[in-house]
C-alpha cells in the first residue's frame, strides 16, 4: 500500500485542476452577459436559446465529444490541452449559466430600477448591484462548474485522448488503471476524486447555509 502511494503520479490531478480553473474563468466571462440577457429578456427566442445552452446536460458526452472532435480535427485542436479547454467550456456551460440566470431572475426589480435611475449603466448595475446580491448563486455556479470539469470523462477522452502531461487528466487516468486491472492505484485515484467532490459540495452548502441565515 505504501509503495503504491509512493508511485502515485499527481500530474493527472494537476492537469485536471488546471483545466477546471481555466474553463471556469472563461465560462464566467462568457456566461455572465448570457445569463443576464436570459434573465431579463422577454424575447420569443428565449426558449430556443435556453434549450441550446442546456443541451450538454442531456446529450451523452460521447455525442458532444464526437462532434467537437470532428470540428477540431480540421483546425489541429484535437488531442491538445487547448482543445480540451474549449470542449470543456461547451460541456460545462449550463452549469455556469443556469445558477447565474436563476440568481438574476430572483433579484428585486425595484433595486435594479433604482440603480438605473441613479445613473448607473447596465454593466455597472450587473457588477456593483446584481452580482453582490446573488452570492449563493454565484458561488454555486463557479464551484459546480469547476467540480464538473474536474470530474468529466467522456468529452475529455473523446477530444483529448490520453497524452501524458498534456491531456491525461485524472478521470482518464482512472479509466486506464481499471483497463490494466491496477485496482489498488485506481482505488487511491478514485478516493482522491471522491474526497475532492465531497469537499467542493460541502463548501457550497456551508456557504449557502451561512448566507441564508442573514
MODELLER restraints for C-alpha pairs under 7 A, 6 or more apart:
rsr = mdl.restraints
at = mdl.atoms
rsr.add(forms.Gaussian(group=physical.xy_distance, feature=features.Distance(at['CA:4:A'], at['CA:185:A']), mean=6.49, stdev=0.5))
rsr.add(forms.Gaussian(group=physical.xy_distance, feature=features.Distance(at['CA:11:A'], at['CA:165:A']), mean=6.61, stdev=0.5))
rsr.add(forms.Gaussian(group=physical.xy_distance, feature=features.Distance(at['CA:12:A'], at['CA:168:A']), mean=5.76, stdev=0.5))
rsr.add(forms.Gaussian(group=physical.xy_distance, feature=features.Distance(at['CA:12:A'], at['CA:169:A']), mean=4.24, stdev=0.5))
rsr.add(forms.Gaussian(group=physical.xy_distance, feature=features.Distance(at['CA:12:A'], at['CA:170:A']), mean=4.55, stdev=0.5))
rsr.add(forms.Gaussian(group=physical.xy_distance, feature=features.Distance(at['CA:12:A'], at['CA:173:A']), mean=6.79, stdev=0.5))
rsr.add(forms.Gaussian(group=physical.xy_distance, feature=features.Distance(at['CA:13:A'], at['CA:169:A']), mean=6.25, stdev=0.5))
rsr.add(forms.Gaussian(group=physical.xy_distance, feature=features.Distance(at['CA:13:A'], at['CA:170:A']), mean=5.15, stdev=0.5))
rsr.add(forms.Gaussian(group=physical.xy_distance, feature=features.Distance(at['CA:15:A'], at['CA:169:A']), mean=5.56, stdev=0.5))
rsr.add(forms.Gaussian(group=physical.xy_distance, feature=features.Distance(at['CA:16:A'], at['CA:150:A']), mean=5.28, stdev=0.5))
rsr.add(forms.Gaussian(group=physical.xy_distance, feature=features.Distance(at['CA:16:A'], at['CA:169:A']), mean=5.08, stdev=0.5))
rsr.add(forms.Gaussian(group=physical.xy_distance, feature=features.Distance(at['CA:16:A'], at['CA:170:A']), mean=6.10, stdev=0.5))
rsr.add(forms.Gaussian(group=physical.xy_distance, feature=features.Distance(at['CA:17:A'], at['CA:150:A']), mean=6.33, stdev=0.5))
rsr.add(forms.Gaussian(group=physical.xy_distance, feature=features.Distance(at['CA:19:A'], at['CA:85:A']), mean=6.16, stdev=0.5))
rsr.add(forms.Gaussian(group=physical.xy_distance, feature=features.Distance(at['CA:20:A'], at['CA:146:A']), mean=5.07, stdev=0.5))
rsr.add(forms.Gaussian(group=physical.xy_distance, feature=features.Distance(at['CA:20:A'], at['CA:149:A']), mean=5.17, stdev=0.5))
rsr.add(forms.Gaussian(group=physical.xy_distance, feature=features.Distance(at['CA:20:A'], at['CA:150:A']), mean=5.57, stdev=0.5))
rsr.add(forms.Gaussian(group=physical.xy_distance, feature=features.Distance(at['CA:21:A'], at['CA:146:A']), mean=6.49, stdev=0.5))
rsr.add(forms.Gaussian(group=physical.xy_distance, feature=features.Distance(at['CA:23:A'], at['CA:85:A']), mean=5.79, stdev=0.5))
rsr.add(forms.Gaussian(group=physical.xy_distance, feature=features.Distance(at['CA:23:A'], at['CA:88:A']), mean=6.48, stdev=0.5))
rsr.add(forms.Gaussian(group=physical.xy_distance, feature=features.Distance(at['CA:23:A'], at['CA:89:A']), mean=5.70, stdev=0.5))
rsr.add(forms.Gaussian(group=physical.xy_distance, feature=features.Distance(at['CA:24:A'], at['CA:142:A']), mean=6.51, stdev=0.5))
rsr.add(forms.Gaussian(group=physical.xy_distance, feature=features.Distance(at['CA:24:A'], at['CA:145:A']), mean=6.13, stdev=0.5))
rsr.add(forms.Gaussian(group=physical.xy_distance, feature=features.Distance(at['CA:24:A'], at['CA:146:A']), mean=5.68, stdev=0.5))
rsr.add(forms.Gaussian(group=physical.xy_distance, feature=features.Distance(at['CA:27:A'], at['CA:89:A']), mean=6.19, stdev=0.5))
rsr.add(forms.Gaussian(group=physical.xy_distance, feature=features.Distance(at['CA:27:A'], at['CA:93:A']), mean=6.48, stdev=0.5))
rsr.add(forms.Gaussian(group=physical.xy_distance, feature=features.Distance(at['CA:27:A'], at['CA:96:A']), mean=6.71, stdev=0.5))
rsr.add(forms.Gaussian(group=physical.xy_distance, feature=features.Distance(at['CA:28:A'], at['CA:96:A']), mean=6.83, stdev=0.5))
rsr.add(forms.Gaussian(group=physical.xy_distance, feature=features.Distance(at['CA:31:A'], at['CA:96:A']), mean=6.48, stdev=0.5))
rsr.add(forms.Gaussian(group=physical.xy_distance, feature=features.Distance(at['CA:31:A'], at['CA:97:A']), mean=5.30, stdev=0.5))
rsr.add(forms.Gaussian(group=physical.xy_distance, feature=features.Distance(at['CA:35:A'], at['CA:97:A']), mean=5.36, stdev=0.5))
rsr.add(forms.Gaussian(group=physical.xy_distance, feature=features.Distance(at['CA:35:A'], at['CA:100:A']), mean=5.86, stdev=0.5))
rsr.add(forms.Gaussian(group=physical.xy_distance, feature=features.Distance(at['CA:35:A'], at['CA:101:A']), mean=4.56, stdev=0.5))
rsr.add(forms.Gaussian(group=physical.xy_distance, feature=features.Distance(at['CA:36:A'], at['CA:101:A']), mean=6.26, stdev=0.5))
rsr.add(forms.Gaussian(group=physical.xy_distance, feature=features.Distance(at['CA:36:A'], at['CA:104:A']), mean=6.57, stdev=0.5))
rsr.add(forms.Gaussian(group=physical.xy_distance, feature=features.Distance(at['CA:38:A'], at['CA:46:A']), mean=6.57, stdev=0.5))
rsr.add(forms.Gaussian(group=physical.xy_distance, feature=features.Distance(at['CA:38:A'], at['CA:101:A']), mean=6.63, stdev=0.5))
rsr.add(forms.Gaussian(group=physical.xy_distance, feature=features.Distance(at['CA:39:A'], at['CA:101:A']), mean=5.41, stdev=0.5))
rsr.add(forms.Gaussian(group=physical.xy_distance, feature=features.Distance(at['CA:39:A'], at['CA:104:A']), mean=5.99, stdev=0.5))
rsr.add(forms.Gaussian(group=physical.xy_distance, feature=features.Distance(at['CA:39:A'], at['CA:105:A']), mean=5.20, stdev=0.5))
rsr.add(forms.Gaussian(group=physical.xy_distance, feature=features.Distance(at['CA:53:A'], at['CA:93:A']), mean=6.89, stdev=0.5))
rsr.add(forms.Gaussian(group=physical.xy_distance, feature=features.Distance(at['CA:53:A'], at['CA:94:A']), mean=5.86, stdev=0.5))
rsr.add(forms.Gaussian(group=physical.xy_distance, feature=features.Distance(at['CA:54:A'], at['CA:94:A']), mean=5.28, stdev=0.5))
rsr.add(forms.Gaussian(group=physical.xy_distance, feature=features.Distance(at['CA:56:A'], at['CA:91:A']), mean=5.34, stdev=0.5))
rsr.add(forms.Gaussian(group=physical.xy_distance, feature=features.Distance(at['CA:61:A'], at['CA:154:A']), mean=5.02, stdev=0.5))
rsr.add(forms.Gaussian(group=physical.xy_distance, feature=features.Distance(at['CA:61:A'], at['CA:155:A']), mean=5.19, stdev=0.5))
rsr.add(forms.Gaussian(group=physical.xy_distance, feature=features.Distance(at['CA:62:A'], at['CA:154:A']), mean=5.54, stdev=0.5))
rsr.add(forms.Gaussian(group=physical.xy_distance, feature=features.Distance(at['CA:62:A'], at['CA:155:A']), mean=6.02, stdev=0.5))
rsr.add(forms.Gaussian(group=physical.xy_distance, feature=features.Distance(at['CA:62:A'], at['CA:158:A']), mean=6.75, stdev=0.5))
rsr.add(forms.Gaussian(group=physical.xy_distance, feature=features.Distance(at['CA:64:A'], at['CA:155:A']), mean=6.85, stdev=0.5))
rsr.add(forms.Gaussian(group=physical.xy_distance, feature=features.Distance(at['CA:65:A'], at['CA:155:A']), mean=4.53, stdev=0.5))
rsr.add(forms.Gaussian(group=physical.xy_distance, feature=features.Distance(at['CA:65:A'], at['CA:158:A']), mean=5.34, stdev=0.5))
rsr.add(forms.Gaussian(group=physical.xy_distance, feature=features.Distance(at['CA:65:A'], at['CA:159:A']), mean=5.93, stdev=0.5))
rsr.add(forms.Gaussian(group=physical.xy_distance, feature=features.Distance(at['CA:66:A'], at['CA:158:A']), mean=6.46, stdev=0.5))
rsr.add(forms.Gaussian(group=physical.xy_distance, feature=features.Distance(at['CA:68:A'], at['CA:87:A']), mean=6.81, stdev=0.5))
rsr.add(forms.Gaussian(group=physical.xy_distance, feature=features.Distance(at['CA:69:A'], at['CA:78:A']), mean=6.07, stdev=0.5))
rsr.add(forms.Gaussian(group=physical.xy_distance, feature=features.Distance(at['CA:69:A'], at['CA:158:A']), mean=6.90, stdev=0.5))
rsr.add(forms.Gaussian(group=physical.xy_distance, feature=features.Distance(at['CA:69:A'], at['CA:159:A']), mean=5.31, stdev=0.5))
rsr.add(forms.Gaussian(group=physical.xy_distance, feature=features.Distance(at['CA:72:A'], at['CA:78:A']), mean=5.05, stdev=0.5))
rsr.add(forms.Gaussian(group=physical.xy_distance, feature=features.Distance(at['CA:77:A'], at['CA:83:A']), mean=4.82, stdev=0.5))
rsr.add(forms.Gaussian(group=physical.xy_distance, feature=features.Distance(at['CA:78:A'], at['CA:159:A']), mean=5.68, stdev=0.5))
rsr.add(forms.Gaussian(group=physical.xy_distance, feature=features.Distance(at['CA:78:A'], at['CA:160:A']), mean=6.25, stdev=0.5))
rsr.add(forms.Gaussian(group=physical.xy_distance, feature=features.Distance(at['CA:79:A'], at['CA:159:A']), mean=5.80, stdev=0.5))
rsr.add(forms.Gaussian(group=physical.xy_distance, feature=features.Distance(at['CA:79:A'], at['CA:160:A']), mean=3.91, stdev=0.5))
rsr.add(forms.Gaussian(group=physical.xy_distance, feature=features.Distance(at['CA:79:A'], at['CA:161:A']), mean=5.81, stdev=0.5))
rsr.add(forms.Gaussian(group=physical.xy_distance, feature=features.Distance(at['CA:79:A'], at['CA:167:A']), mean=6.90, stdev=0.5))
rsr.add(forms.Gaussian(group=physical.xy_distance, feature=features.Distance(at['CA:80:A'], at['CA:160:A']), mean=5.91, stdev=0.5))
rsr.add(forms.Gaussian(group=physical.xy_distance, feature=features.Distance(at['CA:80:A'], at['CA:166:A']), mean=6.71, stdev=0.5))
rsr.add(forms.Gaussian(group=physical.xy_distance, feature=features.Distance(at['CA:80:A'], at['CA:167:A']), mean=6.46, stdev=0.5))
rsr.add(forms.Gaussian(group=physical.xy_distance, feature=features.Distance(at['CA:81:A'], at['CA:166:A']), mean=5.82, stdev=0.5))
rsr.add(forms.Gaussian(group=physical.xy_distance, feature=features.Distance(at['CA:81:A'], at['CA:167:A']), mean=5.65, stdev=0.5))
rsr.add(forms.Gaussian(group=physical.xy_distance, feature=features.Distance(at['CA:83:A'], at['CA:159:A']), mean=6.99, stdev=0.5))
rsr.add(forms.Gaussian(group=physical.xy_distance, feature=features.Distance(at['CA:84:A'], at['CA:156:A']), mean=6.12, stdev=0.5))
rsr.add(forms.Gaussian(group=physical.xy_distance, feature=features.Distance(at['CA:84:A'], at['CA:159:A']), mean=6.43, stdev=0.5))
rsr.add(forms.Gaussian(group=physical.xy_distance, feature=features.Distance(at['CA:84:A'], at['CA:160:A']), mean=5.84, stdev=0.5))
rsr.add(forms.Gaussian(group=physical.xy_distance, feature=features.Distance(at['CA:88:A'], at['CA:149:A']), mean=6.50, stdev=0.5))
rsr.add(forms.Gaussian(group=physical.xy_distance, feature=features.Distance(at['CA:92:A'], at['CA:145:A']), mean=6.02, stdev=0.5))
rsr.add(forms.Gaussian(group=physical.xy_distance, feature=features.Distance(at['CA:92:A'], at['CA:148:A']), mean=6.87, stdev=0.5))
rsr.add(forms.Gaussian(group=physical.xy_distance, feature=features.Distance(at['CA:92:A'], at['CA:149:A']), mean=6.60, stdev=0.5))
rsr.add(forms.Gaussian(group=physical.xy_distance, feature=features.Distance(at['CA:95:A'], at['CA:141:A']), mean=6.19, stdev=0.5))
rsr.add(forms.Gaussian(group=physical.xy_distance, feature=features.Distance(at['CA:95:A'], at['CA:144:A']), mean=6.66, stdev=0.5))
rsr.add(forms.Gaussian(group=physical.xy_distance, feature=features.Distance(at['CA:95:A'], at['CA:145:A']), mean=5.40, stdev=0.5))
rsr.add(forms.Gaussian(group=physical.xy_distance, feature=features.Distance(at['CA:96:A'], at['CA:141:A']), mean=4.62, stdev=0.5))
rsr.add(forms.Gaussian(group=physical.xy_distance, feature=features.Distance(at['CA:96:A'], at['CA:142:A']), mean=6.50, stdev=0.5))
rsr.add(forms.Gaussian(group=physical.xy_distance, feature=features.Distance(at['CA:96:A'], at['CA:145:A']), mean=5.78, stdev=0.5))
rsr.add(forms.Gaussian(group=physical.xy_distance, feature=features.Distance(at['CA:99:A'], at['CA:137:A']), mean=5.28, stdev=0.5))
rsr.add(forms.Gaussian(group=physical.xy_distance, feature=features.Distance(at['CA:99:A'], at['CA:138:A']), mean=6.99, stdev=0.5))
rsr.add(forms.Gaussian(group=physical.xy_distance, feature=features.Distance(at['CA:99:A'], at['CA:140:A']), mean=6.80, stdev=0.5))
rsr.add(forms.Gaussian(group=physical.xy_distance, feature=features.Distance(at['CA:99:A'], at['CA:141:A']), mean=5.43, stdev=0.5))
rsr.add(forms.Gaussian(group=physical.xy_distance, feature=features.Distance(at['CA:100:A'], at['CA:137:A']), mean=5.79, stdev=0.5))
rsr.add(forms.Gaussian(group=physical.xy_distance, feature=features.Distance(at['CA:100:A'], at['CA:138:A']), mean=6.00, stdev=0.5))
rsr.add(forms.Gaussian(group=physical.xy_distance, feature=features.Distance(at['CA:100:A'], at['CA:141:A']), mean=6.49, stdev=0.5))
rsr.add(forms.Gaussian(group=physical.xy_distance, feature=features.Distance(at['CA:103:A'], at['CA:134:A']), mean=5.43, stdev=0.5))
rsr.add(forms.Gaussian(group=physical.xy_distance, feature=features.Distance(at['CA:103:A'], at['CA:137:A']), mean=5.40, stdev=0.5))
rsr.add(forms.Gaussian(group=physical.xy_distance, feature=features.Distance(at['CA:104:A'], at['CA:130:A']), mean=6.88, stdev=0.5))
rsr.add(forms.Gaussian(group=physical.xy_distance, feature=features.Distance(at['CA:115:A'], at['CA:125:A']), mean=6.27, stdev=0.5))
rsr.add(forms.Gaussian(group=physical.xy_distance, feature=features.Distance(at['CA:136:A'], at['CA:208:A']), mean=5.30, stdev=0.5))
rsr.add(forms.Gaussian(group=physical.xy_distance, feature=features.Distance(at['CA:136:A'], at['CA:211:A']), mean=6.94, stdev=0.5))
rsr.add(forms.Gaussian(group=physical.xy_distance, feature=features.Distance(at['CA:139:A'], at['CA:204:A']), mean=6.90, stdev=0.5))
rsr.add(forms.Gaussian(group=physical.xy_distance, feature=features.Distance(at['CA:140:A'], at['CA:204:A']), mean=6.05, stdev=0.5))
rsr.add(forms.Gaussian(group=physical.xy_distance, feature=features.Distance(at['CA:143:A'], at['CA:200:A']), mean=6.84, stdev=0.5))
rsr.add(forms.Gaussian(group=physical.xy_distance, feature=features.Distance(at['CA:147:A'], at['CA:197:A']), mean=6.61, stdev=0.5))
rsr.add(forms.Gaussian(group=physical.xy_distance, feature=features.Distance(at['CA:147:A'], at['CA:200:A']), mean=6.98, stdev=0.5))
rsr.add(forms.Gaussian(group=physical.xy_distance, feature=features.Distance(at['CA:151:A'], at['CA:171:A']), mean=6.26, stdev=0.5))
rsr.add(forms.Gaussian(group=physical.xy_distance, feature=features.Distance(at['CA:152:A'], at['CA:171:A']), mean=6.79, stdev=0.5))
rsr.add(forms.Gaussian(group=physical.xy_distance, feature=features.Distance(at['CA:153:A'], at['CA:171:A']), mean=5.54, stdev=0.5))
rsr.add(forms.Gaussian(group=physical.xy_distance, feature=features.Distance(at['CA:153:A'], at['CA:172:A']), mean=6.33, stdev=0.5))
rsr.add(forms.Gaussian(group=physical.xy_distance, feature=features.Distance(at['CA:157:A'], at['CA:172:A']), mean=6.57, stdev=0.5))
rsr.add(forms.Gaussian(group=physical.xy_distance, feature=features.Distance(at['CA:160:A'], at['CA:167:A']), mean=5.38, stdev=0.5))
rsr.add(forms.Gaussian(group=physical.xy_distance, feature=features.Distance(at['CA:161:A'], at['CA:167:A']), mean=6.50, stdev=0.5))
rsr.add(forms.Gaussian(group=physical.xy_distance, feature=features.Distance(at['CA:162:A'], at['CA:168:A']), mean=4.41, stdev=0.5))
rsr.add(forms.Gaussian(group=physical.xy_distance, feature=features.Distance(at['CA:162:A'], at['CA:172:A']), mean=6.79, stdev=0.5))
rsr.add(forms.Gaussian(group=physical.xy_distance, feature=features.Distance(at['CA:174:A'], at['CA:186:A']), mean=5.42, stdev=0.5))
rsr.add(forms.Gaussian(group=physical.xy_distance, feature=features.Distance(at['CA:174:A'], at['CA:189:A']), mean=6.42, stdev=0.5))
rsr.add(forms.Gaussian(group=physical.xy_distance, feature=features.Distance(at['CA:174:A'], at['CA:190:A']), mean=6.96, stdev=0.5))
rsr.add(forms.Gaussian(group=physical.xy_distance, feature=features.Distance(at['CA:177:A'], at['CA:183:A']), mean=6.78, stdev=0.5))
rsr.add(forms.Gaussian(group=physical.xy_distance, feature=features.Distance(at['CA:177:A'], at['CA:186:A']), mean=5.62, stdev=0.5))
rsr.add(forms.Gaussian(group=physical.xy_distance, feature=features.Distance(at['CA:178:A'], at['CA:186:A']), mean=6.37, stdev=0.5))
